[in-house]
Amino acid sequence: MVNMATGGPSGQVVLTRALNCPSCGAALTMRAAGHSLTIVCDSCHSVLDAKDESYQVLSKFESQMHFQPIIPLGSRVRLAGQVWEVIGVQIRTIHVDGTPYSWSEHLLFNPYHGFRYLTHYQGHWNFVRTVHALPMASSHMGKQAVIFNGETFTHFQTATAETTFVLGEFPWEVHVGDTAEVRDYIAPPRMMSSEATQEEITWSLGSYTPPEEIAQAFKLPQQPPPEGVFADQPNPYAAGAHGIWGHFGLFAIALIVLAFASLAMAGKKEILSERSEE
């Protein structure tokens, strides 16, 4: 059943379709028909083939997570001057010294501009796009680095990211358990990341976005404050630090002036007087 037609790039028609999951019968909505390769049922978590008219079940996974996306699927918002619709979300997890760290990636779609991502970790958000030009390998202060559009990004971390939960639709064949080697390079407020699988390497560019901007754009209920400082977050204390160093500089100048004044005055004083007795 076709619900709505909208204009797409190059005049093509993008359809939003209502359908039923062939596995459990639950109602589904495909928001990027013609662009998505898979759609995940939010009831039984079956991964369906979006290219197949019968929506063949590609795989199933038993989710032990009771996860509700911070931004609901189907939400629309204006970011970076364009309107985007949230069509999918995945949870990805890395392990550092045996400790798991997870973040969410909301997949955004615009029929004229393609796909973008909103990543979220402990109250921190990044607006991400894939890039097609390869950055140039470099080094910075003894660390690995890459240069992109004349900007140097310093290596921050390398880890294996595993997909641990998926919901909605995606322009690739998504499966829980998918892994990729992720390398992050930072130049706050931006981050360059590479994701390497056996098939390909993909580069993306993220821009740190203040959480209050996301909350206002999506009209989200009040969120807890961000935890800590994120990798590509601009230094929140930079303005205060500039003020402190500015006052310190004035204080130092004043001390130097006083020192020179003291020396000048001392030159006019009789420090020691000796008289010889005849």
C-alpha positions as CSV (number, residue, x, y, z in Angstrom):
1,M,0.0,0.0,0.0
2,V,1.4,3.4,-1.0
3,N,0.8,6.2,1.5
4,M,2.6,9.2,0.0
5,A,4.7,10.2,-2.9
6,T,7.3,12.9,-2.8
7,G,9.7,14.3,-5.3
8,G,13.2,12.8,-5.3
9,P,16.6,13.7,-6.8
10,S,16.6,13.9,-10.6
11,G,12.9,14.0,-10.7
12,Q,12.5,10.4,-9.4
13,V,9.6,9.5,-7.1
14,V,10.3,8.4,-3.6
15,L,7.5,6.4,-2.0
16,T,6.6,5.9,1.6
17,R,5.0,2.5,1.9
18,A,2.8,0.8,4.5
19,L,3.4,-2.9,4.8
20,N,3.2,-5.8,7.1
21,C,6.0,-7.9,8.5
22,P,6.0,-11.3,6.8
23,S,7.3,-12.8,10.0
24,C,5.0,-11.5,12.7
25,G,2.4,-9.5,10.7
26,A,3.1,-6.2,12.5
27,A,2.5,-3.0,10.5
28,L,5.6,-1.3,9.2
29,T,6.3,2.0,7.4
30,M,9.1,2.2,4.8
31,R,10.2,5.9,4.7
32,A,12.9,5.7,2.0
33,A,11.5,3.2,-0.5
34,G,13.8,2.9,-3.5
35,H,16.8,3.8,-1.4
36,S,16.8,1.3,1.5
37,L,18.2,-2.2,1.2
38,T,16.9,-3.5,4.6
39,I,14.1,-2.7,7.0
40,V,14.0,-4.1,10.6
41,C,10.7,-4.9,12.2
42,D,10.3,-3.2,15.6
43,S,8.1,-6.0,16.9
44,C,10.0,-9.2,16.1
45,H,13.3,-7.7,15.0
46,S,13.3,-9.5,11.7
47,V,15.6,-8.0,9.1
48,L,13.7,-7.8,5.8
49,D,14.9,-7.4,2.2
50,A,13.6,-4.0,1.1
51,K,14.4,-4.8,-2.5
52,D,12.2,-7.8,-2.6
53,E,8.5,-7.1,-3.2
54,S,7.6,-9.9,-0.7
55,Y,10.1,-8.5,1.8
56,Q,11.9,-11.7,2.4
57,V,13.2,-12.3,5.9
58,L,17.0,-12.0,5.7
59,S,17.7,-12.8,9.4
60,K,16.3,-12.5,12.9
61,F,17.8,-11.6,16.2
62,E,16.6,-11.9,19.7
63,S,17.0,-8.6,21.4
64,Q,17.7,-8.6,25.1
65,M,17.6,-4.8,25.0
66,H,14.6,-2.7,25.9
67,F,15.7,0.3,23.8
68,Q,13.6,3.3,22.8
69,P,15.4,5.7,20.5
70,I,15.8,9.2,22.0
71,I,14.5,10.5,18.7
72,P,11.5,8.4,17.4
73,L,11.5,7.0,13.9
74,G,9.6,9.3,11.5
75,S,10.7,12.5,13.3
76,R,11.5,15.3,10.9
77,V,13.9,18.2,11.6
78,R,15.8,21.0,9.9
79,L,19.6,20.6,10.4
80,A,22.4,22.2,8.3
81,G,19.7,24.1,6.3
82,Q,17.9,20.9,5.1
83,V,14.9,18.9,6.4
84,W,15.8,15.3,7.5
85,E,13.6,12.4,8.6
86,V,14.8,9.8,11.1
87,I,14.4,6.4,9.4
88,G,16.7,4.0,11.3
89,V,18.8,3.7,14.5
90,Q,21.5,1.3,15.5
91,I,23.4,0.7,18.7
92,R,27.2,0.1,18.3
93,T,29.5,-1.1,21.0
94,I,33.3,-1.2,21.5
95,H,35.3,-2.8,24.3
96,V,38.2,-1.0,25.9
97,D,40.2,-3.0,28.5
98,G,37.2,-5.3,28.8
99,T,34.7,-2.5,29.5
100,P,31.9,-2.1,26.9
101,Y,31.0,1.4,25.6
102,S,27.9,1.9,23.5
103,W,26.5,4.8,21.5
104,S,23.5,5.2,19.1
105,E,23.5,6.3,15.5
106,H,20.3,7.8,14.1
107,L,20.1,7.5,10.3
108,L,18.6,10.6,8.6
109,F,17.2,10.8,5.1
110,N,16.4,13.5,2.6
111,P,15.3,12.5,-0.9
112,Y,17.4,15.3,-2.5
113,H,20.5,15.0,-0.3
114,G,20.7,11.4,0.7
115,F,21.7,10.2,4.1
116,R,23.3,11.7,7.2
117,Y,23.8,10.4,10.8
118,L,23.3,11.8,14.3
119,T,25.5,10.0,16.8
120,H,24.8,10.2,20.5
121,Y,26.9,9.2,23.5
122,Q,26.2,10.2,27.1
123,G,24.5,13.5,26.1
124,H,27.0,14.4,23.3
125,W,25.8,14.7,19.6
126,N,27.6,14.7,16.3
127,F,26.1,15.5,12.9
128,V,27.9,13.1,10.4
129,R,28.2,12.8,6.7
130,T,30.2,10.4,4.6
131,V,33.0,11.8,2.4
132,H,34.2,10.6,-1.0
133,A,37.6,12.3,-1.1
134,L,40.3,10.4,0.8
135,P,42.2,12.3,3.5
136,M,46.0,12.3,3.3
137,A,48.0,10.4,5.9
138,S,50.2,12.6,8.0
139,S,51.5,13.0,11.6
140,H,51.1,15.6,14.3
141,M,53.2,16.0,17.5
142,G,54.4,12.4,17.1
143,K,50.9,10.9,16.6
144,Q,49.3,9.6,13.5
145,A,47.1,12.1,11.7
146,V,45.2,12.8,8.5
147,I,44.7,16.0,6.6
148,F,41.3,16.7,5.0
149,N,40.4,20.0,3.3
150,G,43.6,21.5,4.7
151,E,42.7,20.7,8.3
152,T,44.9,18.3,10.4
153,F,43.0,15.6,12.4
154,T,45.0,13.8,15.2
155,H,44.5,10.1,15.9
156,F,42.3,9.6,19.0
157,Q,41.5,5.9,19.2
158,T,41.2,2.7,17.2
159,A,38.6,0.0,18.2
160,T,36.4,-2.7,16.8
161,A,32.8,-1.6,16.7
162,E,30.0,-4.2,16.8
163,T,26.4,-3.6,15.9
164,T,24.4,-4.7,18.9
165,F,20.9,-3.4,18.1
166,V,19.1,-2.2,14.9
167,L,15.7,-0.7,14.2
168,G,14.1,0.9,11.1
169,E,15.6,0.9,7.6
170,F,19.1,1.2,6.1
171,P,20.8,1.7,2.8
172,W,22.9,-1.4,3.4
173,E,22.3,-4.9,4.5
174,V,22.4,-4.5,8.3
175,H,22.8,-7.4,10.8
176,V,23.3,-7.5,14.5
177,G,26.9,-8.8,15.0
178,D,28.3,-6.8,12.1
179,T,31.8,-5.5,13.0
180,A,34.1,-2.8,11.6
181,E,37.5,-1.4,12.6
182,V,36.9,2.2,13.5
183,R,39.7,4.8,13.6
184,D,38.8,8.3,14.9
185,Y,40.9,11.4,14.3
186,I,39.9,14.7,15.9
187,A,40.2,18.4,15.3
188,P,37.6,19.9,17.6
189,P,34.8,20.6,16.9
190,R,35.2,18.0,14.0
191,M,36.0,14.3,13.8
192,M,37.2,12.2,10.9
193,S,36.5,8.5,11.1
194,S,37.3,5.5,9.0
195,E,35.3,2.2,9.1
196,A,37.0,-0.8,7.6
197,T,35.3,-4.1,6.8
198,Q,36.4,-6.9,4.6
199,E,34.5,-5.3,1.7
200,E,35.4,-1.6,1.9
201,I,36.6,1.4,3.9
202,T,34.3,4.3,4.5
203,W,35.3,7.8,5.7
204,S,33.0,10.2,7.4
205,L,33.2,13.7,8.9
206,G,31.3,14.6,12.1
207,S,30.7,18.0,13.6
208,Y,30.0,18.3,17.3
209,T,26.5,19.7,17.8
210,P,25.5,21.3,21.2
211,P,22.9,19.1,22.9
212,E,20.5,22.0,23.5
213,E,20.5,22.6,19.7
214,I,19.4,18.9,19.1
215,A,16.8,19.1,21.9
216,Q,15.3,22.3,20.5
217,A,15.3,21.1,16.9
218,F,13.5,17.8,17.8
219,K,11.5,19.3,20.6
220,L,12.8,16.6,23.0
221,P,11.8,16.5,26.6
222,Q,14.4,17.7,29.1
223,Q,17.5,15.6,28.8
224,P,20.2,14.9,31.5
225,P,23.3,17.0,31.1
226,P,26.2,15.5,29.0
227,E,28.7,13.5,30.9
228,G,32.4,14.5,30.7
229,V,34.0,16.1,27.7
230,F,33.6,14.3,24.3
231,A,36.5,13.6,22.0
232,D,35.7,16.4,19.5
233,Q,33.9,18.7,21.9
234,P,35.4,22.3,21.9
235,N,37.1,23.0,25.2
236,P,34.2,24.3,27.4
237,Y,36.7,26.1,29.6
238,A,38.5,27.8,26.8
239,A,36.8,31.2,27.3
240,G,37.5,31.1,31.0
241,A,41.0,30.1,30.5
242,H,41.6,33.0,28.1
243,G,40.2,35.4,30.8
244,I,42.5,33.9,33.4
245,W,45.6,34.1,31.2
246,G,44.6,37.7,30.2
247,H,44.5,38.8,33.9
248,F,47.7,36.9,34.6
249,G,49.4,38.7,31.7
250,L,48.3,42.1,33.0
251,F,49.5,41.1,36.5
252,A,52.9,40.0,35.1
253,I,53.3,43.3,33.2
254,A,52.5,45.3,36.3
255,L,55.1,43.3,38.3
256,I,57.7,44.0,35.6
257,V,56.9,47.7,35.6
258,L,57.2,47.8,39.4
259,A,60.5,45.9,39.3
260,F,62.0,48.4,36.8
261,A,60.7,51.3,38.9
262,S,62.3,49.9,42.0
263,L,65.6,49.6,40.2
264,A,65.4,53.1,38.9
265,M,64.7,54.5,42.4
266,A,67.5,52.4,43.9
267,G,70.0,54.0,41.5
268,K,69.3,57.4,43.0
269,K,69.8,56.3,46.6
270,E,73.0,56.1,48.6
271,I,73.3,52.4,49.4
272,L,76.5,52.5,51.4
273,S,78.6,55.4,52.7
274,E,82.1,55.0,54.1
275,R,84.3,57.7,55.5
276,S,87.9,57.2,56.3
277,E,89.2,58.6,59.5
278,E,92.2,60.8,59.2
